[in-house]
Amino acid sequence: MDRNVKERLNVADQMINALPTKTEPVTGDKVLLSGASEEYLIDYDKLATAILNKLTSKTFTLDQGTKTLVAALNELNSKTSVYATSKQDFLNLGTKLKVGISYPLYLSATAMQEITNATYTITGKGIVYVGAGSQMDILCMIGAGDVILTGRIYADQDPLLYRIKTEKIV
């Protein structure tokens, strides 16, 4: 690179660095982009729309197949949350829910108290995965999220055979 080009780049860097900064762009702001053949300005809102269109039309390969981000979110939101108000309600889920699917889970304070043998008497929110043979894997945040409950429960076996573990987040 010749000396004149280096000097011009240095001056351009100094000019750009001397510009005021903003924490949030607003409608009407322009963004400088370096294109394939030249630099250009683009309206901030048009850039945001272009990025959003790219994100919403791009397909991702997920466990459930190839989907757009919007389709995956719609599928997730269409799943009804599972509510359990007691340990027995929770155990009954293993025979009622479709195998091979994860469900959003809400455990009442009573259910949590019964499942944790009275260690926790506060609500829990998380995910339950229903496997074959009435196996249920659970990942649940208790209360304000400072305790995680994990475990595997076999709903068609003696309730004493379930394994639950809680971890306090420090």
Helices and strands as residue ranges (DSSP letters): H 3-17, E 30-34, E 39-43, H 44-57, E 59-62, E 65-68, H 69-78, E 82-84, H 87-96, E 101-107, H 109-115, E 124-130, G 132-134, E 135-142, E 147-154, G 159-161, E 163-168
